[in-house]
Amino acid sequence: MMNNELFPGSRVMNPARPDWGAGQVQSVVGNRVTVNFENAGKMMVHVDHVTLEPIDRDPE
């Protein structure tokens, strides 16, 4: 997921840490994205090093 596709309210997963569960983007500042994950709480993710995957709201 590209940084410009991330915005507050986006639902994402960190494929490297599936144990964190689903997360909701809280803020995006440059390459730093703050995400509130179900099982890990609020985490700052550097998107230069981590690829966040979007979670479809309406899976088909």
C-alpha positions as CSV (number, residue, x, y, z in Angstrom):
1,M,0.0,0.0,0.0
2,M,1.4,3.3,-1.0
3,N,1.8,6.1,1.6
4,N,-0.6,8.4,-0.5
5,E,-3.3,5.7,-0.2
6,L,-3.2,5.8,3.6
7,F,-5.4,8.2,5.4
8,P,-7.0,8.4,8.9
9,G,-9.8,5.8,9.1
10,S,-8.2,3.4,6.6
11,R,-8.3,-0.2,7.9
12,V,-5.0,-2.1,7.4
13,M,-3.0,-5.2,8.5
14,N,0.7,-5.6,8.9
15,P,1.4,-8.9,7.1
16,A,4.7,-9.3,9.0
17,R,2.7,-9.2,12.3
18,P,-0.6,-10.9,11.8
19,D,-0.9,-11.3,15.6
20,W,-1.4,-7.6,15.9
21,G,-4.8,-8.0,14.2
22,A,-6.7,-5.4,12.1
23,G,-5.8,-1.8,12.6
24,Q,-7.2,1.6,11.9
25,V,-4.9,4.4,10.7
26,Q,-4.9,7.3,13.1
27,S,-2.5,9.7,11.4
28,V,-0.1,9.9,8.5
29,V,3.0,12.2,8.8
30,G,5.5,11.7,6.0
31,N,6.7,8.1,6.1
32,R,5.3,7.5,9.6
33,V,1.8,6.1,10.1
34,T,0.2,5.7,13.5
35,V,-2.1,2.7,13.5
36,N,-4.3,1.5,16.4
37,F,-4.2,-2.4,16.1
38,E,-6.8,-4.7,17.8
39,N,-4.2,-6.7,19.7
40,A,-1.2,-4.5,19.9
41,G,-2.6,-1.0,20.5
42,K,-1.3,2.1,19.0
43,M,1.9,1.6,17.0
44,M,3.9,3.9,14.8
45,V,4.9,2.2,11.5
46,H,7.5,3.5,9.1
47,V,6.2,2.7,5.7
48,D,9.7,2.8,4.2
49,H,10.3,-0.5,6.0
50,V,6.8,-2.0,6.4
51,T,4.1,-2.6,3.8
52,L,0.6,-2.2,5.3
53,E,-2.1,-4.2,3.5
54,P,-5.6,-2.7,3.1
55,I,-8.6,-4.5,4.6
56,D,-11.6,-4.4,2.3
57,R,-14.6,-3.0,4.0
58,D,-17.0,-4.8,1.7
59,P,-15.4,-8.1,0.6
60,E,-16.8,-9.5,-2.6
